[in-house]
Amino acid sequence: MQIIHDTTEFHIEAGSAVAIGKFDGVHRGHEMLLSCILEKKKQGMKAVVFTFHPSAAVYFGQSSGGELTTREEKRSCFERLGVDILIEFPLNKETAATSPEDFVREILVKRMNTAFVAAGRDLSFGRGGKGDSRLLEKMADELHFQVCIIDKVFHEGREISSTYVREMVEKGDMQGAKELLGRYYSFEGTVEQGNRLGRRIGMPTMNLYPRPEKLLPPWGVYYSRLLYEGGIYPGITNIGRKPTVNDTETVSVETYLYDFDKDMYGKDIVTELLQFKRPEQKFKDVAQLKAQMEKDIAQGKYFHEKIVTKNCYRDLT
């Protein structure tokens, strides 16, 4: 996948099918947009995602909390889905002042060679956010491109949105978040070295350190699974500051995998959270911590065995 970022000077030669949006979380509503451009890709168009960086909410100080997907996680997701080109258009004082009409003519048509645009009904763009789906439809005939405006996708009577997903994550409802996202809430990153306590007590773990902008669920222990090089490995994850052994403010995503002994330092992994187990707590000493970890691991093995072999838990795909 080609990534165009930190520049307003670019040109796409081939006819493109463009999905416009913020794509925080890349949830099921976003996937409707993406499915439209991926269908056009089969007809020979380039599948292009256009998004602003930073997002308008962040740039104008209207952000409602942490991001469901970091910049790097979005890139990975788009690439997995088959997007050809990702444009992270810089949002700054100059570009924010672009009129909606100029945005369509100069950016969509001239620079991106757009033949097809997919966008949500609540799309806004251009100076003051005055551009909308109706303007796109109005200018489409004049500038010879097609427009597909996607209606909202609903779950249990409520519109699927990044805000809705964020609410699920913030209360630790990982299954609820999964139903909105179409996949489990996850953390992507490179395994880094921690304090090696887990290895010393016979329970080696893998540490990810989430970026500051990443939305964290409630601190605590989760049933989880790790994705690595096409494999799926069940485990248990602690999110928090590990207060029994640390006195720092650093938050980690620390995962123990059952019956797994590979050296994973420096490897890129994805940790998915399946279900909240218990809040993070401080124990009086390492021995008490180890005893609780042994209980957590035993219960985690039972949880994974139950859902995999007896299919008692909802879809894990």
VENVEN-V567115 format. One record per residue. N is the residue number from 1. RES is the residue in one letter. PHI is phi in radians with two decimals (* if undefined). PSI is psi in whole degrees, 0 to 359 (NA if undefined). BURIAL is 1 if it has 24 or more other ideal C-beta (glycine too) atoms within 12 Angstrom, else 0. Layout:
# VENVEN-V567115
N & RES & PHI & PSI & BURIAL
N & RES & PHI & PSI & BURIAL
This chain:
# VENVEN-V567115
1 & M & * & 131 & 0
2 & Q & -1.47 & 134 & 0
3 & I & -2.02 & 121 & 1
4 & I & -1.87 & 118 & 1
5 & H & -2.56 & 159 & 1
6 & D & 1.03 & 27 & 0
7 & T & -2.69 & 149 & 0
8 & T & -1.84 & 358 & 1
9 & E & -1.78 & 100 & 0
10 & F & -2.73 & 165 & 1
11 & H & -2.64 & 132 & 0
12 & I & -1.79 & 122 & 1
13 & E & -1.32 & 312 & 0
14 & A & -1.33 & 155 & 0
15 & G & -1.05 & 136 & 1
16 & S & -2.12 & 148 & 1
17 & A & -1.88 & 120 & 1
18 & V & -2.02 & 131 & 1
19 & A & -1.85 & 126 & 1
20 & I & -1.91 & 133 & 1
21 & G & 3.02 & 178 & 1
22 & K & -1.47 & 320 & 1
23 & F & 1.11 & 32 & 1
24 & D & -1.27 & 118 & 1
25 & G & 1.66 & 336 & 1
26 & V & 0.78 & 60 & 1
27 & H & -1.47 & 186 & 1
28 & R & -1.09 & 328 & 1
29 & G & -1.15 & 317 & 1
30 & H & -1.09 & 324 & 1
31 & E & -1.14 & 336 & 1
32 & M & -1.13 & 317 & 1
33 & L & -1.09 & 313 & 1
34 & L & -1.14 & 325 & 1
35 & S & -1.11 & 328 & 1
36 & C & -1.14 & 314 & 1
37 & I & -1.31 & 331 & 1
38 & L & -1.25 & 331 & 1
39 & E & -1.18 & 320 & 0
40 & K & -1.17 & 331 & 1
41 & K & -1.04 & 324 & 1
42 & K & -1.12 & 338 & 0
43 & Q & -1.63 & 7 & 0
44 & G & 1.81 & 358 & 0
45 & M & -1.44 & 159 & 1
46 & K & -1.42 & 130 & 1
47 & A & -1.49 & 115 & 1
48 & V & -2.14 & 134 & 1
49 & V & -1.87 & 129 & 1
50 & F & -2.00 & 124 & 1
51 & T & -2.51 & 158 & 1
52 & F & -1.65 & 146 & 1
53 & H & -2.38 & 120 & 1
54 & P & -1.20 & 169 & 1
55 & S & -1.15 & 160 & 1
56 & A & -1.03 & 322 & 1
57 & A & -1.09 & 318 & 0
58 & V & -1.22 & 314 & 0
59 & Y & -1.07 & 319 & 0
60 & F & -1.62 & 11 & 0
61 & G & 1.22 & 29 & 0
62 & Q & -1.94 & 13 & 0
63 & S & -1.08 & 138 & 0
64 & S & -1.74 & 18 & 0
65 & G & 2.49 & 189 & 0
66 & G & -1.11 & 164 & 1
67 & E & -1.54 & 139 & 1
68 & L & -1.24 & 325 & 1
69 & T & -2.30 & 130 & 1
70 & T & -1.29 & 171 & 1
71 & R & -0.98 & 316 & 1
72 & E & -1.18 & 322 & 1
73 & E & -1.19 & 321 & 1
74 & K & -1.06 & 315 & 1
75 & R & -1.00 & 314 & 1
76 & S & -1.08 & 317 & 1
77 & C & -1.12 & 313 & 1
78 & F & -1.08 & 320 & 1
79 & E & -1.13 & 317 & 0
80 & R & -1.07 & 324 & 0
81 & L & -1.32 & 342 & 1
82 & G & 1.84 & 16 & 1
83 & V & -1.17 & 138 & 1
84 & D & -1.47 & 317 & 1
85 & I & -2.38 & 131 & 1
86 & L & -1.97 & 125 & 1
87 & I & -1.91 & 115 & 1
88 & E & -1.78 & 86 & 1
89 & F & -1.29 & 127 & 1
90 & P & -1.16 & 128 & 1
91 & L & -1.77 & 116 & 1
92 & N & -2.52 & 186 & 0
93 & K & -1.02 & 319 & 0
94 & E & -1.24 & 310 & 0
95 & T & -1.22 & 329 & 1
96 & A & -1.17 & 340 & 1
97 & A & -1.56 & 0 & 0
98 & T & -1.14 & 132 & 1
99 & S & -1.20 & 151 & 0
100 & P & -0.98 & 320 & 1
101 & E & -1.14 & 319 & 0
102 & D & -1.17 & 325 & 0
103 & F & -1.03 & 314 & 1
104 & V & -1.16 & 311 & 1
105 & R & -1.22 & 311 & 1
106 & E & -1.46 & 323 & 0
107 & I & -1.68 & 304 & 1
108 & L & -1.12 & 311 & 1
109 & V & -1.51 & 304 & 1
110 & K & -1.25 & 313 & 0
111 & R & -1.49 & 329 & 1
112 & M & -1.84 & 354 & 1
113 & N & 0.92 & 46 & 1
114 & T & -1.26 & 129 & 1
115 & A & -1.92 & 341 & 1
116 & F & -2.63 & 136 & 1
117 & V & -2.23 & 131 & 1
118 & A & -2.01 & 131 & 1
119 & A & -2.65 & 161 & 1
120 & G & -1.42 & 162 & 1
121 & R & -1.09 & 334 & 0
122 & D & -1.69 & 19 & 0
123 & L & -0.99 & 138 & 1
124 & S & -2.45 & 143 & 1
125 & F & -2.77 & 166 & 1
126 & G & 1.40 & 177 & 1
127 & R & -0.92 & 125 & 0
128 & G & 1.19 & 11 & 0
129 & G & 1.13 & 26 & 0
130 & K & -1.33 & 337 & 0
131 & G & -1.28 & 142 & 1
132 & D & -2.58 & 185 & 1
133 & S & -1.11 & 327 & 1
134 & R & -1.18 & 323 & 0
135 & L & -1.15 & 319 & 1
136 & L & -1.00 & 313 & 1
137 & E & -1.12 & 323 & 0
138 & K & -1.15 & 320 & 0
139 & M & -1.49 & 348 & 1
140 & A & -1.08 & 315 & 1
141 & D & -1.13 & 316 & 0
142 & E & -1.07 & 320 & 0
143 & L & -1.83 & 6 & 1
144 & H & 1.11 & 52 & 0
145 & F & -2.37 & 158 & 1
146 & Q & -1.61 & 151 & 1
147 & V & -2.24 & 135 & 1
148 & C & -2.18 & 111 & 1
149 & I & -1.68 & 122 & 1
150 & I & -1.62 & 127 & 1
151 & D & -1.30 & 162 & 0
152 & K & -1.14 & 148 & 0
153 & V & -1.74 & 137 & 1
154 & F & -2.02 & 150 & 0
155 & H & -2.36 & 122 & 0
156 & E & 0.89 & 43 & 0
157 & G & 1.41 & 3 & 0
158 & R & -2.14 & 142 & 0
159 & E & -1.10 & 130 & 0
160 & I & -1.29 & 125 & 1
161 & S & -2.59 & 167 & 1
162 & S & -1.07 & 325 & 1
163 & T & -1.09 & 317 & 1
164 & Y & -1.09 & 314 & 1
165 & V & -1.07 & 317 & 1
166 & R & -1.04 & 321 & 1
167 & E & -1.08 & 319 & 0
168 & M & -1.11 & 314 & 1
169 & V & -1.12 & 316 & 1
170 & E & -1.13 & 335 & 1
171 & K & -1.76 & 7 & 0
172 & G & 1.37 & 17 & 1
173 & D & -1.53 & 86 & 1
174 & M & -1.26 & 327 & 1
175 & Q & -1.22 & 321 & 1
176 & G & -1.10 & 318 & 1
177 & A & -1.09 & 321 & 1
178 & K & -1.10 & 322 & 1
179 & E & -1.17 & 333 & 1
180 & L & -1.52 & 324 & 1
181 & L & -1.42 & 330 & 1
182 & G & 1.52 & 4 & 1
183 & R & -2.85 & 169 & 1
184 & Y & -1.33 & 150 & 1
185 & Y & -1.13 & 136 & 1
186 & S & -2.49 & 167 & 1
187 & F & -2.20 & 128 & 1
188 & E & -1.91 & 144 & 1
189 & G & 2.99 & 186 & 1
190 & T & -1.78 & 134 & 0
191 & V & -1.15 & 127 & 1
192 & E & -2.05 & 160 & 0
193 & Q & -1.36 & 133 & 0
194 & G & -1.78 & 216 & 1
195 & N & -1.53 & 0 & 0
196 & R & 1.13 & 17 & 0
197 & L & -1.08 & 317 & 1
198 & G & -0.98 & 318 & 1
199 & R & -1.15 & 321 & 0
200 & R & -1.17 & 331 & 0
201 & I & -1.77 & 13 & 1
202 & G & 1.44 & 17 & 0
203 & M & -2.32 & 70 & 1
204 & P & -1.10 & 139 & 1
205 & T & -2.20 & 165 & 1
206 & M & -1.98 & 131 & 1
207 & N & -1.90 & 129 & 1
208 & L & -2.00 & 145 & 1
209 & Y & -2.03 & 103 & 1
210 & P & -1.12 & 149 & 1
211 & R & -1.17 & 153 & 0
212 & P & -0.99 & 329 & 0
213 & E & -1.42 & 350 & 0
214 & K & -1.28 & 131 & 1
215 & L & -1.24 & 127 & 1
216 & L & -1.76 & 139 & 1
217 & P & -1.32 & 179 & 1
218 & P & -0.97 & 138 & 1
219 & W & -1.09 & 140 & 1
220 & G & 2.72 & 196 & 1
221 & V & -1.80 & 137 & 1
222 & Y & -2.27 & 143 & 1
223 & Y & -1.22 & 138 & 1
224 & S & -2.59 & 178 & 1
225 & R & -2.60 & 153 & 1
226 & L & -2.01 & 135 & 1
227 & L & -1.85 & 126 & 1
228 & Y & -2.66 & 120 & 1
229 & E & 0.85 & 47 & 0
230 & G & 1.46 & 353 & 0
231 & G & -1.72 & 156 & 0
232 & I & -2.12 & 123 & 0
233 & Y & -2.16 & 119 & 1
234 & P & -1.28 & 148 & 1
235 & G & -2.91 & 197 & 1
236 & I & -2.44 & 138 & 1
237 & T & -2.18 & 138 & 1
238 & N & -1.90 & 131 & 1
239 & I & -2.01 & 126 & 1
240 & G & 2.64 & 206 & 1
241 & R & -1.91 & 4 & 1
242 & K & 0.88 & 64 & 1
243 & P & -1.12 & 339 & 0
244 & T & -1.17 & 327 & 1
245 & V & -2.09 & 355 & 1
246 & N & -2.21 & 150 & 0
247 & D & -2.20 & 24 & 0
248 & T & -1.71 & 171 & 0
249 & E & -1.63 & 359 & 0
250 & T & -1.24 & 129 & 0
251 & V & -1.71 & 135 & 1
252 & S & -2.21 & 160 & 1
253 & V & -1.98 & 102 & 1
254 & E & -1.97 & 122 & 1
255 & T & -2.11 & 133 & 1
256 & Y & -1.86 & 130 & 1
257 & L & -1.85 & 137 & 1
258 & Y & -1.22 & 132 & 1
259 & D & 0.91 & 50 & 0
260 & F & -2.36 & 127 & 1
261 & D & -2.31 & 21 & 0
262 & K & -1.34 & 148 & 0
263 & D & -1.40 & 116 & 0
264 & M & -1.93 & 6 & 1
265 & Y & -1.02 & 132 & 0
266 & G & 1.47 & 358 & 0
267 & K & -1.55 & 147 & 0
268 & D & -1.55 & 126 & 0
269 & I & -2.35 & 167 & 1
270 & V & -2.17 & 126 & 1
271 & T & -1.88 & 119 & 1
272 & E & -1.81 & 138 & 1
273 & L & -1.71 & 122 & 1
274 & L & -1.66 & 318 & 1
275 & Q & -2.82 & 140 & 1
276 & F & -1.25 & 136 & 1
277 & K & -1.86 & 304 & 1
278 & R & -2.77 & 159 & 1
279 & P & -1.21 & 157 & 0
280 & E & -1.19 & 143 & 1
281 & Q & -2.50 & 161 & 0
282 & K & -1.76 & 128 & 0
283 & F & -1.74 & 162 & 0
284 & K & -1.25 & 334 & 0
285 & D & -2.79 & 175 & 0
286 & V & -1.16 & 326 & 0
287 & A & -1.08 & 317 & 0
288 & Q & -1.18 & 321 & 0
289 & L & -1.06 & 314 & 1
290 & K & -1.08 & 319 & 0
291 & A & -1.07 & 319 & 0
292 & Q & -1.19 & 321 & 1
293 & M & -1.07 & 321 & 1
294 & E & -1.09 & 320 & 0
295 & K & -1.13 & 315 & 0
296 & D & -1.03 & 316 & 1
297 & I & -1.16 & 316 & 1
298 & A & -1.07 & 316 & 0
299 & Q & -1.18 & 325 & 0
300 & G & -1.15 & 319 & 1
301 & K & -1.08 & 319 & 0
302 & Y & -1.11 & 317 & 0
303 & F & -1.02 & 310 & 1
304 & H & -1.18 & 322 & 1
305 & E & -1.13 & 319 & 0
306 & K & -1.11 & 312 & 0
307 & I & -1.31 & 332 & 0
308 & V & -1.47 & 314 & 0
309 & T & -1.53 & 332 & 0
310 & K & -1.88 & 353 & 0
311 & N & 0.95 & 41 & 0
312 & C & -1.52 & 351 & 0
313 & Y & -1.99 & 154 & 0
314 & R & -1.17 & 155 & 0
315 & D & -0.41 & 125 & 0
316 & L & -1.80 & 6 & 1
317 & T & -1.30 & NA & 0
